[in-house]
Amino acid sequence: MASGDERSTWRFLGVDGTPAELTHSPRLRTDDLFTLRRAALQGIGAVLVEFENLATALAAYDAPDYKEALRALADGAERDLRIVEGV
């Protein structure tokens, strides 16, 4: 779990190239995807998964195991997936 005073900043670029930041206090920080998945399914809120690079993220998205998981979940969760390259 994240500590109560821990802060994290996500940095983004808008479609026009304008930088934006979102600083927040995470309720959970983990590098374990199973834990992250369970927390997301239980309604923890926004989930950010970091990959080493864009190619790795796209490969994970295109993986047969991920596609099968999406089929199994069907409409069991609300998803808004975005893959963006880090700044």
C-alpha positions as CSV (number, residue, x, y, z in Angstrom):
1,M,0.0,0.0,0.0
2,A,1.1,3.6,-0.5
3,S,1.8,5.6,2.6
4,G,-0.7,8.4,3.5
5,D,1.7,11.2,2.6
6,E,3.1,9.8,-0.6
7,R,2.6,11.9,-3.7
8,S,2.9,10.9,-7.3
9,T,2.9,12.9,-10.5
10,W,1.8,11.7,-13.9
11,R,3.1,13.7,-16.8
12,F,1.3,13.8,-20.2
13,L,1.5,15.6,-23.5
14,G,-1.8,16.8,-25.0
15,V,-2.6,16.1,-28.7
16,D,-1.3,19.6,-29.4
17,G,2.0,18.9,-27.6
18,T,1.1,20.9,-24.5
19,P,2.5,19.3,-21.3
20,A,0.1,18.5,-18.4
21,E,0.6,17.1,-15.0
22,L,-1.6,15.3,-12.5
23,T,-0.3,15.1,-9.0
24,H,-2.2,12.8,-6.6
25,S,-1.9,10.6,-3.5
26,P,-2.2,7.0,-4.7
27,R,-4.3,4.6,-2.6
28,L,-2.2,1.7,-3.8
29,R,1.2,1.4,-5.5
30,T,2.3,-2.0,-6.6
31,D,4.4,-3.7,-9.3
32,D,2.3,-6.9,-9.1
33,L,-0.2,-7.1,-11.9
34,F,-2.4,-9.6,-10.1
35,T,-2.8,-7.2,-7.2
36,L,-3.4,-4.3,-9.5
37,R,-6.1,-6.2,-11.4
38,R,-7.9,-7.2,-8.2
39,A,-7.8,-3.6,-6.9
40,A,-9.2,-2.3,-10.2
41,L,-12.0,-4.9,-10.3
42,Q,-12.9,-3.8,-6.7
43,G,-13.3,-0.2,-7.8
44,I,-10.0,1.4,-6.7
45,G,-10.3,3.9,-9.5
46,A,-7.9,4.9,-12.2
47,V,-5.1,2.4,-12.9
48,L,-1.8,3.2,-14.6
49,V,0.4,0.4,-15.8
50,E,3.9,1.4,-16.9
51,F,5.8,-0.5,-19.4
52,E,9.5,-0.2,-20.3
53,N,8.6,1.3,-23.7
54,L,5.7,1.8,-26.2
55,A,6.6,-1.4,-28.1
56,T,6.3,-3.5,-25.0
57,A,2.9,-1.9,-24.1
58,L,1.6,-2.6,-27.6
59,A,2.8,-6.2,-27.5
60,A,1.1,-6.7,-24.1
61,Y,-2.2,-5.3,-25.5
62,D,-2.0,-7.5,-28.6
63,A,-1.1,-10.7,-26.6
64,P,-3.5,-13.6,-27.0
65,D,-3.7,-13.9,-23.2
66,Y,-4.9,-10.3,-22.9
67,K,-7.4,-10.7,-25.6
68,E,-8.8,-13.9,-23.9
69,A,-9.0,-12.1,-20.6
70,L,-11.1,-9.3,-22.3
71,R,-13.4,-11.9,-23.8
72,A,-13.8,-13.6,-20.4
73,L,-14.6,-10.3,-18.6
74,A,-17.1,-9.3,-21.3
75,D,-19.1,-6.4,-19.7
76,G,-18.0,-7.3,-16.2
77,A,-15.9,-4.1,-15.9
78,E,-16.0,-0.6,-17.3
79,R,-12.8,0.0,-19.2
80,D,-11.3,3.1,-20.9
81,L,-7.9,1.9,-22.1
82,R,-5.4,4.4,-23.5
83,I,-1.8,3.6,-24.5
84,V,0.4,6.7,-24.5
85,E,4.1,7.1,-24.8
86,G,5.8,8.5,-21.7
87,V,7.4,11.9,-21.6
